[in-house]
């Protein structure tokens, strides 16, 4: 079974996400607003492309169940991004100017690039597999954190976003679809599907780290002079 095999390979990063200081800070209400703000700005870039990738795969894939799932997923992502902008962005006074002038962090860029790469170097099934960790991990985190909630009303709303029954139902459907695709794939494609899932899971962990450390690109040697 795809989901069982793939999850078994991601324990340090998947289970590690629950104990990462960023996630613990959300739960305890101690996460700094600066870090949460940076997370939202980078997540905006991620969600925009995540939605586009859903549609790109849907355009190419012939399996009608998968196509419908991806189109619906893109729709929900677009609605979610609008809700985040209307809610969190407004409350934190995140302006369009700030969005445009905040550079995309290395991890956000690399995560998105990894998923696009499945469309060129992988297969459509591995591309679908690379999408699953995002929804699945967030749903599990939301379900776990809602048990105690957060004393910070802003972080509590974030937790509630991913802890509902609708989210759990959608993830269960995605898992079932991936298990079906995996069973029909040959050994080579099965390995590609698992690798895509594992890398996405690692990137999910790195996304928390990126926000917690306010990750930026290295500046290099600013005193270097051109040799040309």
Sine and cosine of phi, psi and omega as CSV:
sin_phi,cos_phi,sin_psi,cos_psi,sin_omega,cos_omega
0.00,0.00,0.77,-0.64,-0.08,-1.00
-0.84,0.54,-0.79,0.62,-0.12,-0.99
-0.88,0.47,-0.60,0.80,0.00,-1.00
-0.94,0.35,-0.70,0.71,0.00,-1.00
-0.91,0.42,-0.71,0.71,-0.06,-1.00
-0.91,0.40,-0.70,0.72,0.00,-1.00
-0.89,0.45,-0.60,0.80,-0.03,-1.00
-0.88,0.47,-0.40,0.92,-0.04,-1.00
-1.00,-0.04,-0.03,1.00,-0.11,-0.99
-0.88,-0.47,0.19,0.98,-0.13,-0.99
-0.78,0.63,-0.76,0.65,-0.05,-1.00
-0.86,0.52,-0.56,0.83,-0.05,-1.00
-1.00,-0.05,-0.61,0.79,0.00,-1.00
-0.94,0.34,-0.86,0.52,0.02,-1.00
-0.92,0.39,-0.51,0.86,0.03,-1.00
-0.91,0.42,-0.41,0.91,0.02,-1.00
-0.89,0.45,-0.55,0.83,-0.04,-1.00
-0.93,0.37,-0.42,0.91,-0.02,-1.00
-0.96,-0.29,0.06,1.00,0.01,-1.00
-0.91,0.42,0.61,-0.79,-0.03,-1.00
-0.82,0.58,-0.53,0.85,0.01,-1.00
-0.91,0.41,-0.75,0.66,-0.02,-1.00
-0.93,0.38,-0.67,0.74,0.05,-1.00
-0.89,0.46,-0.58,0.81,0.02,-1.00
-0.91,0.41,-0.58,0.82,0.08,-1.00
-0.89,0.46,-0.72,0.70,-0.04,-1.00
-0.92,0.40,-0.68,0.73,-0.07,-1.00
-1.00,0.08,-0.19,0.98,0.00,-1.00
0.98,0.17,0.21,0.98,-0.08,-1.00
-0.99,-0.16,-0.11,0.99,0.00,-1.00
-0.89,0.45,0.71,-0.70,0.00,-1.00
-0.93,0.38,0.57,-0.82,0.02,-1.00
-0.88,0.47,-0.56,0.83,-0.01,-1.00
-0.88,0.48,-0.68,0.74,0.00,-1.00
-0.93,0.36,-0.66,0.75,0.02,-1.00
-0.92,0.40,-0.62,0.78,0.04,-1.00
-0.88,0.47,-0.69,0.73,-0.01,-1.00
-0.91,0.41,-0.63,0.78,0.06,-1.00
-0.85,0.52,-0.73,0.68,-0.03,-1.00
-0.88,0.47,-0.65,0.76,0.00,-1.00
-0.91,0.41,-0.67,0.74,0.01,-1.00
-0.96,0.29,-0.58,0.81,0.00,-1.00
-0.92,0.38,-0.50,0.86,0.06,-1.00
-0.87,0.49,-0.72,0.69,0.04,-1.00
-0.88,0.48,-0.71,0.70,-0.02,-1.00
-0.88,0.48,-0.77,0.64,-0.06,-1.00
-0.89,0.45,-0.59,0.80,0.01,-1.00
-0.86,0.51,-0.73,0.68,-0.01,-1.00
-0.98,0.22,-0.56,0.83,0.04,-1.00
-0.85,0.53,-0.68,0.74,0.04,-1.00
-0.91,0.41,-0.68,0.74,0.00,-1.00
-0.89,0.45,-0.63,0.78,0.00,-1.00
-0.91,0.42,-0.63,0.78,0.08,-1.00
-0.81,0.59,-0.73,0.68,-0.06,-1.00
-0.94,0.33,-0.58,0.81,0.02,-1.00
-0.90,0.44,-0.67,0.74,0.03,-1.00
-0.92,0.38,-0.67,0.75,-0.01,-1.00
-0.87,0.50,-0.58,0.82,0.00,-1.00
-0.91,0.42,-0.50,0.86,-0.12,-0.99
-0.99,-0.13,-0.48,0.88,-0.14,-0.99
-0.99,0.16,0.59,-0.81,-0.06,-1.00
-1.00,-0.09,-0.39,0.92,-0.01,-1.00
-0.90,0.43,0.90,-0.43,-0.12,-0.99
-0.92,0.40,-0.59,0.81,0.02,-1.00
-0.90,0.43,-0.68,0.74,0.01,-1.00
-0.93,0.38,-0.68,0.73,0.01,-1.00
-0.85,0.53,-0.73,0.68,0.00,-1.00
-0.89,0.45,-0.65,0.76,0.01,-1.00
-0.88,0.47,-0.67,0.74,-0.04,-1.00
-0.94,0.35,-0.67,0.75,0.01,-1.00
-0.90,0.44,-0.68,0.74,0.04,-1.00
-0.91,0.42,-0.63,0.78,0.03,-1.00
-0.89,0.46,-0.66,0.75,0.02,-1.00
-0.90,0.44,-0.62,0.78,0.02,-1.00
-0.89,0.45,-0.72,0.69,0.00,-1.00
-0.91,0.40,-0.58,0.81,0.04,-1.00
-0.90,0.43,-0.67,0.74,0.02,-1.00
-0.89,0.45,-0.67,0.74,0.03,-1.00
-0.91,0.42,-0.63,0.78,0.01,-1.00
-0.91,0.41,-0.64,0.77,0.00,-1.00
-0.91,0.43,-0.63,0.77,0.04,-1.00
-0.90,0.44,-0.67,0.74,-0.01,-1.00
-0.90,0.43,-0.64,0.77,0.01,-1.00
-0.90,0.43,-0.67,0.74,0.01,-1.00
-0.91,0.41,-0.65,0.76,-0.01,-1.00
-0.95,0.30,-0.41,0.91,-0.03,-1.00
-0.98,-0.21,-0.99,0.16,-0.08,-1.00
-0.88,0.48,-0.70,0.71,-0.05,-1.00
-0.89,0.45,-0.67,0.74,-0.01,-1.00
-0.93,0.38,-0.67,0.75,-0.03,-1.00
-0.90,0.43,-0.56,0.83,-0.01,-1.00
-1.00,-0.07,0.07,1.00,0.00,-1.00
0.83,0.55,0.67,0.74,0.08,-1.00
-0.99,0.13,0.92,-0.40,-0.10,-1.00
-1.00,-0.06,0.24,-0.97,0.06,-1.00
-0.88,0.47,-0.57,0.82,0.03,-1.00
-0.89,0.45,-0.68,0.74,0.02,-1.00
-0.91,0.42,-0.62,0.78,0.03,-1.00
-0.88,0.47,-0.71,0.70,-0.06,-1.00
-0.94,0.33,-0.49,0.87,-0.09,-1.00
-0.99,-0.13,-0.08,1.00,0.04,-1.00
-1.00,0.03,0.91,-0.42,-0.02,-1.00
-0.89,0.46,0.54,-0.84,0.08,-1.00
-0.94,0.34,0.79,-0.62,-0.03,-1.00
-0.95,0.30,0.43,-0.90,-0.01,-1.00
-0.79,0.61,-0.70,0.72,-0.05,-1.00
-0.91,0.41,-0.69,0.73,0.02,-1.00
-0.88,0.47,-0.68,0.73,0.01,-1.00
-0.90,0.44,-0.72,0.69,-0.05,-1.00
-0.93,0.37,-0.59,0.81,0.02,-1.00
-0.90,0.44,-0.76,0.65,0.02,-1.00
-0.88,0.47,-0.67,0.74,0.01,-1.00
-0.88,0.47,-0.63,0.78,0.04,-1.00
-0.85,0.52,-0.68,0.73,-0.03,-1.00
-0.95,0.32,-0.64,0.77,0.06,-1.00
-0.89,0.45,-0.59,0.81,-0.06,-1.00
-0.88,0.47,-0.48,0.87,0.02,-1.00
-0.88,0.48,-0.45,0.89,-0.01,-1.00
-0.97,0.22,-0.30,0.95,0.00,-1.00
-0.94,-0.33,-0.65,0.76,-0.07,-1.00
-0.97,-0.25,-0.27,0.96,-0.03,-1.00
-0.96,-0.28,-0.60,-0.80,0.06,-1.00
-0.77,-0.64,0.15,-0.99,0.04,-1.00
-0.90,0.44,-0.59,0.81,0.02,-1.00
-0.93,0.37,-0.61,0.79,0.04,-1.00
-0.94,0.33,-0.51,0.86,0.06,-1.00
-0.91,0.42,-0.66,0.75,0.04,-1.00
-0.92,0.40,-0.64,0.77,0.00,-1.00
-0.89,0.45,-0.58,0.81,0.00,-1.00
-0.94,0.35,-0.29,0.96,0.00,-1.00
-0.99,0.12,-0.46,0.89,-0.18,-0.98
-0.89,0.46,-0.67,0.74,-0.08,-1.00
-0.82,0.57,-0.59,0.81,-0.04,-1.00
-0.84,0.54,-0.85,0.52,-0.04,-1.00
-0.91,0.41,-0.67,0.75,-0.08,-1.00
-0.92,0.39,-0.74,0.67,-0.02,-1.00
-0.91,0.42,-0.70,0.72,-0.01,-1.00
-0.89,0.46,-0.61,0.79,0.01,-1.00
-0.91,0.42,-0.66,0.75,0.01,-1.00
-0.93,0.38,-0.64,0.77,0.02,-1.00
-0.91,0.41,-0.70,0.72,0.03,-1.00
-0.87,0.50,-0.68,0.74,0.00,-1.00
-0.90,0.43,-0.61,0.79,0.00,-1.00
-0.96,0.27,-0.71,0.71,-0.08,-1.00
-0.95,0.31,-0.45,0.90,-0.03,-1.00
-0.94,0.35,-0.31,0.95,-0.01,-1.00
-0.88,0.47,-0.59,0.81,0.02,-1.00
-0.94,-0.35,-0.41,0.91,-0.03,-1.00
0.96,0.29,-0.08,-1.00,0.03,-1.00
-0.77,-0.63,0.64,-0.77,0.04,-1.00
-0.94,0.33,-0.24,0.97,0.04,-1.00
-1.00,-0.01,0.88,-0.48,-0.09,-1.00
-0.88,0.48,-0.55,0.84,0.00,-1.00
-0.92,0.39,-0.71,0.70,-0.01,-1.00
-0.95,0.31,-0.51,0.86,0.06,-1.00
-0.89,0.45,-0.65,0.76,0.03,-1.00
-0.91,0.43,-0.61,0.79,0.04,-1.00
-0.88,0.47,-0.71,0.70,0.00,-1.00
-0.87,0.49,-0.70,0.72,-0.03,-1.00
-0.89,0.45,-0.47,0.88,-0.01,-1.00
-0.87,0.49,-0.51,0.86,-0.13,-0.99
-0.91,-0.41,0.20,0.98,-0.10,-1.00
-0.92,-0.40,0.14,0.99,-0.06,-1.00
-0.99,0.13,0.22,-0.97,0.00,-1.00
-0.92,0.38,-0.56,0.83,0.01,-1.00
-0.89,0.46,-0.67,0.74,0.02,-1.00
-0.89,0.46,-0.69,0.73,0.00,-1.00
-0.90,0.44,-0.64,0.77,0.00,-1.00
-0.91,0.41,-0.67,0.75,0.00,-1.00
-0.91,0.42,-0.65,0.76,0.01,-1.00
-0.91,0.41,-0.67,0.74,0.02,-1.00
-0.87,0.49,-0.64,0.77,0.03,-1.00
-0.91,0.42,-0.70,0.71,0.02,-1.00
-0.87,0.49,-0.66,0.75,0.01,-1.00
-0.89,0.45,-0.68,0.73,0.01,-1.00
-0.89,0.45,-0.65,0.76,0.01,-1.00
-0.90,0.44,-0.71,0.71,0.00,-1.00
-0.90,0.43,-0.61,0.79,0.04,-1.00
-0.89,0.46,-0.62,0.78,0.02,-1.00
-0.93,0.38,-0.71,0.71,0.00,-1.00
-0.89,0.46,-0.62,0.79,-0.02,-1.00
-0.90,0.43,-0.66,0.75,-0.02,-1.00
-0.89,0.45,-0.54,0.84,-0.05,-1.00
-1.00,0.05,-0.23,0.97,-0.06,-1.00
-0.99,0.17,0.42,-0.91,0.08,-1.00
-0.99,0.16,0.07,-1.00,-0.10,-0.99
-0.88,0.48,-0.63,0.78,-0.01,-1.00
-0.90,0.44,-0.72,0.69,-0.01,-1.00
-0.93,0.36,-0.56,0.83,0.05,-1.00
-0.87,0.50,-0.67,0.74,0.04,-1.00
-0.90,0.44,-0.62,0.78,0.03,-1.00
-0.91,0.42,-0.64,0.77,0.01,-1.00
-0.90,0.44,-0.70,0.71,0.00,-1.00
-0.91,0.41,-0.67,0.74,0.01,-1.00
-0.89,0.47,-0.67,0.74,0.01,-1.00
-0.88,0.47,-0.67,0.74,0.01,-1.00
-0.91,0.42,-0.71,0.70,-0.04,-1.00
-0.89,0.46,-0.71,0.71,0.00,-1.00
-0.90,0.44,-0.67,0.74,0.03,-1.00
-0.88,0.47,-0.61,0.79,0.02,-1.00
-0.91,0.42,-0.64,0.77,0.06,-1.00
-0.91,0.42,-0.63,0.78,0.00,-1.00
-0.93,0.38,-0.54,0.84,0.06,-1.00
-0.88,0.48,-0.69,0.72,0.04,-1.00
-0.89,0.45,-0.69,0.72,-0.01,-1.00
-0.91,0.42,-0.43,0.90,0.01,-1.00
-0.91,0.41,-0.65,0.76,0.07,-1.00
-0.89,0.46,-0.71,0.71,-0.02,-1.00
-0.88,0.47,-0.66,0.75,0.03,-1.00
-0.84,0.55,-0.73,0.68,-0.03,-1.00
-0.95,0.32,-0.64,0.77,-0.06,-1.00
-0.91,0.40,-0.55,0.84,-0.02,-1.00
-0.99,-0.17,0.03,1.00,-0.04,-1.00
0.80,0.60,0.76,0.65,-0.10,-0.99
-0.83,0.56,0.69,-0.72,0.09,-1.00
-0.72,-0.70,0.19,-0.98,0.06,-1.00
-0.95,0.30,0.60,-0.80,0.06,-1.00
-0.90,0.44,0.62,-0.79,-0.06,-1.00
-0.98,0.18,-0.29,0.96,-0.04,-1.00
0.97,0.23,-0.34,-0.94,0.01,-1.00
-1.00,-0.04,0.98,-0.18,-0.05,-1.00
-0.93,0.36,-0.27,0.96,0.01,-1.00
-1.00,-0.09,0.03,1.00,-0.03,-1.00
-0.92,0.39,0.55,-0.83,0.05,-1.00
-0.90,-0.43,0.50,-0.87,-0.06,-1.00
-0.93,0.38,0.62,-0.78,0.08,-1.00
-0.99,-0.13,0.06,1.00,-0.06,-1.00
-0.93,-0.37,0.00,0.00,0.00,0.00
